Amino acid sequence: MTGALEGVRVLELARYQAGPRGGMILSDLGAEVIKIEKLGGEETRKSPPLVRGQSVYFSVYNRGKKSLCLDLRTERGKEVFAALVETADIVLQNFRPGIMDKMGFGYDRLRELKPDIILGSVSAFGQYGPYRERPGFDPLGQAMSGLMSLTGMPIGQPLGTASSIVDRYTSLHATIGMLAALHHRDRTGEGQVVDVCLMDSGLTMVEIPTSYYLATGQEGGEGGRPPYKAKDGHVVISASGRVMGSRLMQIATGDPNAVANTGAFTGRMGLGDSPRKAVEAWCLTHNVEEIVAALGRGRHPGGAGQDHSPGRRGPAPLGARDAGQDGGPGRRRNVPPRRHDQDVEDAGPGRPGAHAGATYRRRPLPAPGLRPRDFGRAAAEQSDRVALTGDQPGDAHRDAADGPLLVDGRAGN
């Protein structure tokens, strides 16, 4: 069995993270993703951190894709892109609203070229509304949705997350929407526009406190969850509801009759509440290994606070979701990658899931400086009107990490 999206072709006109990460997920699932870049390649090709001159940022979010540079301001570039649209299932873009129309490729034009085409549009504030033309990045989504305020509650000021979590949520919403649109197309023969934005994604991340406020007029529902300090590090301990909270109190206090209320150990609990204070006192007298072992014996969820560097993590996370064993559905590529000067299969931690019976395309990430390799015929060669130029038919498709092919009315390089 091949990838779940084998045979699906995606044209990606997207930069930075929310858009390209959606294309990455589709590629991981087996789709052919052709990344359309400006001449010379998109700017994130040189975004730090760099490994031997190659952007880790670009490599992670563009793994498995093919690359083509077009100047869409020229008639030649427009002809090539139009021919590609005729062969595609999805166009994924994250320009500001209205830019695709100005380029001559709004949804109406795309439907003329391919009646059942799906357009995935990713933006900061959506295709409609008073903020539609504003640019934006992940921190704005976190701040304007109120997520920063909730995250920073324990320290008394707004705090952004270390990773671009709103970008990642948005890429997932875009992917889910495009997959639903593919299903709709297969049932009805009709394409759709999928409109997702950072602001909407940020608001979904504060949906509990927002719903609570709308229902009661009061603030509450969720907040930041700091870890517990142990003698030699930190641990995170979860307890949802009365039963789990009581079990945690019994482990921490040694009292088999200890009982916690329903709201204990949730984001609604203050840092000075007595249940948390009891667990804090217990953790301070034990090391991380002892705490995790005690929680394990009580079948209670908890784990060590790991360092972000794979080299300083404990052993469990690295293999916890590795090869499909014990009847698992298949290999989960959730293991940190090897260095770039080795034959790396994936430029990142990998695909966080598995489909039973499916295999997935995992192309090696070439080290910087290697010559581009042949990845098949150009999509536009399927058109009688336009043929991509190049010495060999296969020159038009390249792995995005290898470097782009340039097409602007001259020969491809």
C-alpha positions as CSV (number, residue, x, y, z in Angstrom):
1,M,0.0,0.0,0.0
2,T,1.3,3.4,-0.9
3,G,0.9,6.8,0.9
4,A,-2.7,7.8,1.7
5,L,-2.5,10.8,-0.6
6,E,-0.6,9.1,-3.4
7,G,-1.7,10.7,-6.7
8,V,-2.7,14.1,-5.2
9,R,-0.7,17.0,-6.6
10,V,-0.3,20.2,-4.6
11,L,1.1,23.5,-5.8
12,E,2.5,25.4,-2.9
13,L,3.0,29.2,-3.0
14,A,3.8,29.6,0.6
15,R,6.6,31.0,2.8
16,Y,7.7,30.9,6.4
17,Q,5.8,28.3,8.5
18,A,2.0,28.0,8.6
19,G,1.6,27.5,4.9
20,P,4.7,25.4,4.2
21,R,4.1,23.2,7.2
22,G,0.7,22.3,5.8
23,G,2.4,21.3,2.5
24,M,4.9,19.3,4.5
25,I,2.1,17.3,6.2
26,L,0.5,16.6,2.8
27,S,3.9,15.5,1.4
28,D,4.4,13.2,4.4
29,L,1.1,11.6,3.6
30,G,2.1,10.8,0.1
31,A,1.1,13.9,-2.0
32,E,3.3,15.3,-4.6
33,V,4.0,18.9,-3.4
34,I,5.6,21.3,-5.9
35,K,6.9,24.4,-4.2
36,I,6.7,27.5,-6.3
37,E,9.3,30.0,-5.2
38,K,10.4,33.4,-6.4
39,L,13.5,33.6,-8.5
40,G,16.5,32.7,-6.5
41,G,14.5,30.9,-3.9
42,E,12.4,32.0,-1.0
43,E,14.0,34.0,1.8
44,T,13.7,31.3,4.4
45,R,16.4,29.2,2.6
46,K,18.9,31.4,4.5
47,S,17.0,31.7,7.8
48,P,19.0,30.7,10.9
49,P,19.9,28.4,12.4
50,L,22.2,27.2,9.6
51,V,24.0,23.9,9.3
52,R,26.8,24.0,6.8
53,G,25.1,27.0,5.2
54,Q,21.7,25.3,4.9
55,S,18.7,26.5,6.8
56,V,17.4,24.0,9.3
57,Y,14.1,26.0,9.3
58,F,13.7,25.6,5.5
59,S,14.8,22.0,5.5
60,V,12.3,20.9,8.1
61,Y,9.2,22.5,6.6
62,N,10.0,21.8,3.0
63,R,11.2,18.2,3.2
64,G,9.9,15.8,0.5
65,K,8.8,18.6,-1.8
66,K,9.8,19.5,-5.3
67,S,10.9,23.0,-6.1
68,L,10.3,25.4,-9.1
69,C,11.1,29.1,-9.2
70,L,8.8,31.2,-11.3
71,D,8.5,34.9,-11.9
72,L,4.7,35.3,-11.8
73,R,5.0,38.9,-12.9
74,T,6.0,37.8,-16.4
75,E,3.7,36.2,-19.0
76,R,6.0,33.3,-19.3
77,G,5.8,32.6,-15.6
78,K,2.0,32.9,-15.6
79,E,1.8,30.5,-18.5
80,V,3.9,27.9,-16.7
81,F,1.9,28.2,-13.5
82,A,-1.4,28.0,-15.4
83,A,-0.3,24.8,-17.0
84,L,0.6,23.4,-13.6
85,V,-2.8,24.3,-12.2
86,E,-4.5,22.2,-14.9
87,T,-2.7,19.2,-13.5
88,A,-3.1,20.0,-9.8
89,D,-5.6,19.0,-7.1
90,I,-4.8,21.7,-4.6
91,V,-3.2,25.2,-4.6
92,L,-1.9,26.2,-1.2
93,Q,-0.9,29.9,-0.7
94,N,-0.3,32.2,2.2
95,F,-0.1,35.6,0.5
96,R,-2.1,38.5,2.0
97,P,-5.7,38.5,0.9
98,G,-6.1,39.9,-2.6
99,I,-2.6,39.2,-3.8
100,M,-3.6,36.1,-5.7
101,D,-6.3,38.1,-7.5
102,K,-3.7,40.8,-8.4
103,M,-1.4,38.1,-9.8
104,G,-4.3,36.9,-12.0
105,F,-4.9,33.7,-10.1
106,G,-7.8,34.3,-7.8
107,Y,-10.2,31.4,-7.2
108,D,-12.4,32.2,-10.2
109,R,-9.4,32.1,-12.5
110,L,-8.2,28.9,-10.9
111,R,-11.6,27.3,-11.5
112,E,-11.5,28.3,-15.2
113,L,-8.2,26.4,-15.4
114,K,-9.4,23.4,-13.3
115,P,-13.1,23.4,-12.4
116,D,-12.6,21.1,-9.3
117,I,-9.5,22.8,-8.0
118,I,-9.2,23.3,-4.2
119,L,-7.6,26.6,-2.9
120,G,-6.1,26.5,0.6
121,S,-5.6,30.1,1.8
122,V,-3.6,30.8,4.9
123,S,-3.3,34.3,6.3
124,A,-3.0,36.3,9.5
125,F,-6.6,37.5,9.9
126,G,-8.6,35.8,7.2
127,Q,-9.8,36.6,3.8
128,Y,-12.6,38.9,5.1
129,G,-13.0,41.4,7.9
130,P,-11.4,44.7,9.0
131,Y,-7.9,43.3,9.6
132,R,-7.8,41.2,6.3
133,E,-4.9,43.3,4.8
134,R,-2.7,43.3,7.9
135,P,0.4,41.1,7.8
136,G,1.0,38.9,10.9
137,F,3.2,36.2,12.4
138,D,2.7,33.7,15.2
139,P,3.3,36.1,18.1
140,L,0.4,38.3,17.0
141,G,-1.9,35.3,17.0
142,Q,-0.8,34.4,20.5
143,A,-1.1,38.0,21.8
144,M,-4.3,39.1,20.2
145,S,-6.2,35.9,21.0
146,G,-5.3,36.1,24.7
147,L,-3.1,33.0,24.7
148,M,-0.1,34.9,25.8
149,S,-2.0,36.3,28.8
150,L,-3.1,32.8,29.9
151,T,0.4,31.3,29.4
152,G,2.0,34.0,31.5
153,M,-0.5,33.9,34.4
154,P,2.0,32.2,36.8
155,I,4.6,35.0,36.3
156,G,2.1,37.9,36.2
157,Q,2.7,39.0,32.6
158,P,2.0,37.8,29.0
159,L,4.4,35.1,27.8
160,G,4.8,33.6,24.4
161,T,5.5,30.0,23.9
162,A,9.0,28.9,22.9
163,S,7.7,27.4,19.6
164,S,5.4,29.0,17.1
165,I,2.3,27.1,18.3
166,V,-0.3,29.2,16.5
167,D,1.5,28.7,13.2
168,R,1.4,25.0,13.8
169,Y,-2.2,25.0,14.8
170,T,-3.0,27.0,11.6
171,S,-1.1,24.5,9.4
172,L,-3.1,21.7,11.0
173,H,-6.4,23.5,10.4
174,A,-5.4,24.1,6.8
175,T,-4.5,20.5,6.3
176,I,-7.7,19.2,7.8
177,G,-9.7,21.7,5.7
178,M,-7.9,20.6,2.5
179,L,-8.4,16.9,3.2
180,A,-12.1,17.6,3.9
181,A,-12.3,19.5,0.6
182,L,-10.7,16.6,-1.2
183,H,-13.4,14.3,0.2
184,H,-16.1,16.8,-0.9
185,R,-14.6,17.0,-4.4
186,D,-14.6,13.2,-4.7
187,R,-18.3,13.1,-3.7
188,T,-19.6,16.1,-5.7
189,G,-17.0,17.0,-8.3
190,E,-16.8,20.5,-6.8
191,G,-13.7,22.3,-5.5
192,Q,-13.7,24.5,-2.5
193,V,-11.9,27.4,-0.9
194,V,-10.3,26.7,2.5
195,D,-9.8,29.9,4.5
196,V,-7.7,29.6,7.7
197,C,-5.9,32.2,9.7
198,L,-3.6,32.7,12.7
199,M,-6.2,34.7,14.6
200,D,-8.9,32.0,14.3
201,S,-6.3,29.3,15.4
202,G,-5.3,31.4,18.4
203,L,-8.9,31.8,19.5
204,T,-9.5,28.0,19.3
205,M,-6.6,27.7,21.8
206,V,-8.5,29.8,24.4
207,E,-11.9,28.3,23.7
208,I,-12.5,27.1,27.3
209,P,-11.9,30.4,29.1
210,T,-13.7,32.3,26.3
211,S,-16.7,30.1,26.5
212,Y,-16.7,30.4,30.3
213,Y,-16.6,34.2,30.1
214,L,-19.4,34.4,27.6
215,A,-21.5,32.2,29.8
216,T,-20.8,33.8,33.2
217,G,-19.1,37.1,32.6
218,Q,-16.2,36.0,34.7
219,E,-12.6,35.1,33.9
220,G,-11.4,31.6,34.5
221,G,-11.2,28.2,32.9
222,E,-7.5,27.7,32.1
223,G,-4.1,29.2,32.8
224,G,-0.4,28.5,32.7
225,R,0.7,25.2,34.3
226,P,4.2,25.5,35.7
227,P,6.0,22.3,36.5
228,Y,6.9,21.1,40.0
229,K,10.5,21.5,41.3
230,A,12.3,18.4,42.4
231,K,15.7,18.1,44.1
232,D,17.5,17.7,40.8
233,G,15.1,19.1,38.2
234,H,11.5,19.5,37.3
235,V,8.5,17.2,36.8
236,V,5.1,17.7,35.2
237,I,2.2,16.0,36.9
238,S,-1.3,15.9,35.5
239,A,-4.5,15.3,37.5
240,S,-7.9,15.9,36.0
241,G,-11.0,15.5,38.1
242,R,-11.7,14.4,41.6
243,V,-10.5,10.7,41.3
244,M,-7.1,11.6,39.8
245,G,-6.6,14.5,42.1
246,S,-7.3,12.4,45.1
247,R,-4.9,9.7,43.9
248,L,-2.2,12.3,43.5
249,M,-2.8,13.6,47.0
250,Q,-2.5,10.1,48.4
251,I,0.8,9.5,46.6
252,A,2.2,12.8,47.7
253,T,1.1,12.7,51.3
254,G,1.0,9.0,52.0
255,D,-2.5,9.4,53.3
256,P,-4.7,6.7,51.7
257,N,-7.8,8.7,52.7
258,A,-6.7,12.1,51.1
259,V,-9.3,13.6,48.9
260,A,-9.0,16.5,46.4
261,N,-11.8,18.6,45.0
262,T,-12.9,18.5,41.4
263,G,-11.0,21.6,40.4
264,A,-7.7,20.7,42.0
265,F,-4.6,20.4,39.8
266,T,-6.1,22.1,36.8
267,G,-5.4,25.4,35.1
268,R,-8.1,26.9,37.4
269,M,-6.1,26.2,40.5
270,G,-4.0,29.0,42.0
271,L,-0.3,28.5,42.8
272,G,-1.0,29.0,46.5
273,D,-3.8,26.4,46.8
274,S,-3.3,23.7,49.4
275,P,-3.4,20.7,47.1
276,R,-0.6,22.1,44.9
277,K,1.4,23.1,48.0
278,A,1.2,19.5,49.3
279,V,2.5,18.1,46.0
280,E,5.2,20.8,45.8
281,A,6.5,19.9,49.3
282,W,6.6,16.2,48.3
283,C,8.5,16.9,45.1
284,L,11.1,19.1,46.8
285,T,12.2,16.2,49.0
286,H,12.7,13.7,46.1
287,N,14.6,13.6,42.9
288,V,13.0,13.3,39.5
289,E,13.6,9.6,39.1
290,E,12.0,8.8,42.5
291,I,8.9,11.0,41.7
292,V,8.4,9.5,38.3
293,A,8.8,6.0,39.7
294,A,6.2,6.6,42.4
295,L,3.7,8.1,39.9
296,G,4.3,5.0,37.7
297,R,3.6,2.6,40.5
298,G,0.3,4.5,41.2
299,R,-0.5,4.5,37.4
300,H,-0.6,8.3,37.6
301,P,0.4,10.5,34.6
302,G,3.7,12.4,35.1
303,G,7.1,12.8,33.6
304,A,10.4,14.6,33.8
305,G,10.8,18.1,32.4
306,Q,13.1,17.4,29.5
307,D,15.7,19.7,28.0
308,H,15.0,20.8,24.5
309,S,18.3,19.4,23.3
310,P,18.0,15.7,22.3
311,G,21.5,15.1,23.6
312,R,20.4,16.0,27.1
313,R,17.0,14.3,27.2
314,G,16.2,11.2,29.1
315,P,16.1,7.9,27.1
316,A,12.3,7.4,27.1
317,P,11.1,10.1,24.7
318,L,13.6,9.2,22.0
319,G,12.1,5.7,21.5
320,A,8.7,6.0,23.1
321,R,7.0,6.2,19.7
322,D,9.6,4.5,17.4
323,A,9.1,1.4,15.2
324,G,5.7,-0.1,14.9
325,Q,6.0,-3.0,17.3
326,D,3.7,-4.9,19.6
327,G,1.1,-4.9,16.9
328,G,1.4,-1.2,16.2
329,P,0.2,0.3,12.9
330,G,3.7,1.2,11.5
331,R,6.8,3.1,12.1
332,R,6.4,6.5,13.7
333,R,9.1,8.8,12.6
334,N,9.3,10.6,16.0
335,V,13.0,10.3,16.6
336,P,15.4,13.3,16.3
337,P,17.3,13.3,13.0
338,R,20.9,12.6,12.4
339,R,23.3,15.3,11.5
340,H,23.1,17.0,8.1
341,D,26.5,15.6,6.9
342,Q,25.0,12.1,7.1
343,D,22.4,10.5,4.8
344,V,19.4,11.9,6.7
345,E,16.0,10.5,5.8
346,D,14.0,13.3,7.3
347,A,15.0,16.9,8.1
348,G,13.2,17.0,11.4
349,P,11.6,14.9,14.2
350,G,9.3,13.4,11.7
351,R,5.6,12.5,11.1
352,P,3.8,12.3,14.5
353,G,1.4,9.4,13.5
354,A,1.1,6.3,11.5
355,H,-1.5,4.8,9.0
356,A,-1.9,1.0,9.2
357,G,-0.5,-0.7,6.0
358,A,0.7,2.6,4.5
359,T,4.2,3.4,3.4
360,Y,5.5,7.0,3.2
361,R,8.0,8.7,0.9
362,R,11.0,9.7,2.9
363,R,13.6,11.3,0.7
364,P,17.1,11.9,1.9
365,L,18.0,15.5,2.6
366,P,21.0,16.3,0.5
367,A,23.9,18.0,2.3
368,P,24.5,21.6,1.0
369,G,26.6,21.7,-2.1
370,L,25.5,18.4,-3.7
371,R,24.2,18.6,-7.3
372,P,20.4,18.5,-7.7
373,R,19.1,15.1,-8.7
374,D,16.4,14.1,-11.1
375,F,13.0,13.8,-9.5
376,G,10.9,13.1,-12.5
377,R,9.3,15.0,-15.4
378,A,7.9,18.6,-15.0
379,A,4.2,18.8,-14.5
380,A,4.0,21.6,-17.1
381,E,5.4,19.2,-19.8
382,Q,2.0,17.6,-19.8
383,S,0.6,20.8,-21.4
384,D,0.8,21.2,-25.2
385,R,1.1,25.0,-24.7
386,V,4.0,25.2,-22.3
387,A,7.1,23.1,-21.7
388,L,9.7,23.9,-19.1
389,T,13.1,24.4,-20.5
390,G,16.2,22.4,-19.5
391,D,18.7,20.1,-21.1
392,Q,16.9,17.0,-19.7
393,P,13.2,16.4,-19.2
394,G,13.8,15.5,-15.6
395,D,15.6,18.8,-14.8
396,A,12.3,20.6,-14.0
397,H,11.6,18.7,-10.8
398,R,14.0,19.0,-7.9
399,D,13.9,18.3,-4.2
400,A,13.2,21.6,-2.5
401,A,16.2,21.1,-0.3
402,D,18.5,20.8,-3.3
403,G,17.8,24.2,-4.6
404,P,15.3,25.6,-7.1
405,L,15.0,25.4,-10.8
406,L,14.5,28.9,-12.3
407,V,12.0,29.6,-15.0
408,D,11.4,33.2,-16.0
409,G,11.4,33.0,-19.8
410,R,15.0,31.9,-20.0
411,A,16.4,28.4,-19.8
412,G,16.1,26.6,-16.4
413,N,19.4,26.4,-14.4
